[in-house]
Amino acid sequence: MTNLATPSLIPERRARSQAWWNAVNAWLLLLPAAVLLVAFTHWPILATIRHSLFITKRNGNEVFVGADSYQAMGGDPIFWKALVNNFWFALGTIPTSIALALIMAVWVNRNMRGRGFLRLAYFTPTVLPMIAVANIWLFFYTPDYGALDQLRGLFGLGGWNWLGDPSTVMGCLIVMVIWKEAGFFMIFYLAALQQLSPDLDEAASIEGASRWYTFRRITFPLLMPTTLFVAINAVINSFKLVDHLVIMTKGGPNNASTLLLYYIYEVAFTFQDSSYAATLTVVLLMLLSAIALIKFGYLDRRIHYQ
Amino acid sequence: MLMVAALAVLSMGARPAAAVDLTMYYPVAVGGPVTKIIDDMVSRFEKDNPDVKVTAVYAGNYTDTMTKAMTAMKGGQPPQLSVLLSTDVFTLMDENAIVPFDDLVSDKAWFKEFYAAFMANGQVDGKTWSIPFQRSTIVLYWNKDAFKEAGLDPEKAPASWDEMVEMSKKLVKKDGANTTRWGVEIPTTGYGYWMLQALAIENGQKMMNEAGTEVYLTAPKTVGALDYWVDLSRKHNVMPTGSIDWATLRTDFLEGKTAMMWHTTGNLTAVKDAAKFQFGVAMLPAKERRGSPTGGGSFYIFKSASPEQQKAAVKFIQWMAAPERAAEWSMKTGYVAVSPAAYKTKAMEDYAKGFPQATVARDQLEHAVPELSVHENGRIYKFVNDAVQAAVTGSQKPQEALAAAQAQSDRVLRAAK
């Protein structure tokens, strides 16, 4: 697409038509992506916002209700519970899984025996189907027969109803999700680590910097773009969990493990209340947009890209 | 690959020109090879009726199946018939999804063949909207070997609430801090509302009105029912605390982790096939009276099906609900056969002679009450299930938990009045 001729050598008119063609070309190339983006992102967002302002009567007629659904949402204790749960879930999973991913990546980036096997082992949780993961962890958490309770039994402790107790169910989900996510994020860190120039490490060691100091002042800052990318993914994932809840807890007991998206699923498909589901979706959308704004407006500028 | 495709096309073409295709969704909520039994019955029906082809789709538990059917309907590709909770009738009517059987069968005497207790849930506004199929009541299973070991009469199940507590105390077995056997377990996940209703009935309290527009969760006797349930774990220490899973409770019982369980009779054959000990089945114990809600699934026919499909669906349902098949279904699963005629078949009589447990749920019908069924059923079930779980996990007192559920239910049901 580059224009090799210098502008001074071609007539003005030709240059202008060339620019025009370039523009058309660019738009044509962008078109497929733009169509997909509009059809599967922008249009559904607008339709959802619109739908949240209407309710559908039994006879199929739509009636405008304005902010009524939002008002009902304000008074819906399950919604608030789901929101608070989601907050703790995000807080519980994101920092730990990122930190673990980094540690594992640094670990398997070194030269050692069995490195390939270790990398594979860390990555395995990611390639397992979600439903299988949930079933594997059910085996850990089942009271009395489960692996955890077998372990407790060795110390003479009684069985514990891990998923049936509101005080432990969220912790159980968090541990499971960290186990699943850390290996996935490790891959990104590993790739990033391998991109780093060994010169920097060498220079640091000549200067007599300790390994920890090198990591803290050189490696970690250079990994920041990856950290940001991983963090965004972790946030999205923490709002995306549904499958495991369906298999393991159904949001129970007494909504102790209900997350926002699971509640939306329940309202939309179990209760068949699509307009209230749309209202809840708008909230989810606003939350995620706010996070995206923080990313682009603030964090991105403070990160050093190579 | 091409050969297979060609064969498929040929075989499709080879079917009789007038063949009617039916899709049916059905749930499984109990143990045992239920999908195999259904597939077998369907293929026998097709052999008898070559002009009808039935695709039976296993769609998860009751809630999942309802979700799938409703979502398929809204997506424009509904099944022609389905087995759904008998209590989904109001929701299905509200969504304008089903046709009453009165419009499809000429001989209304058919409706009288079934147990009235099972028909009650499906009859609204003088019309019959569903035909009973995998119907149940809750029964008490007890481990006779455990009873013997605890010095109790192995042939005698508890007949009253107090007796159940007393016996349970004797049945609890401990190994240090670890309880190796509980006295009794009542499941709290999935169908908590159902179990609560059983306790409320026994306590002399109805949980809803006939029109399906009101629930009575804060009535003192409903609260008393939940109090008793919670006391089993928190006061008498004869039931584990926290929620008890519907799906794994059968395993608990079979493994001897609990000496008694409350569960659907639909599990009877699965328990019979797997139990390594003597066990008995009894009606639920009484407080003011005996009682259990009926439960389980019925056949519905969807409005969107073509007239030929609706006719074929009726034919299929009549075949499935005929006494011989109802008896066969009951023997293979444990569900209550839906008609008295089924219990008069030779096969069933012989079976019941060797295994008298098979008729307990039927005998209990005499004390049975229709299952909780109201408008916005899915939501109400969630509110009640949440309240039950809040109470058994100790995060709320029964009174508080039920008051919250009542307030939420009232708000949702206001729209249905």
Interface residues (C-beta under 8 A of the other chain):
Chain A: R58 P77 I78 T142 P143 D144 Y145 G153 G156 L157 G158 G159 N161 G164 D165 P166 K250 G252 P253 N254 N255 A256 E266 F269 T270 F271 Q272
Chain B: T63 M66 T67 M70 T71 K74 T91 D94 E95 N96 G176 A177 N178 T179 T188 T189 G190 P240 T241 G242 S243 I244 D245 T248 T251 D252 E255 K257 E376 G378 R379 K382 N385 D386 A387 Q389 A390 V392 T393 S395 Q396 A401 A404 Q408
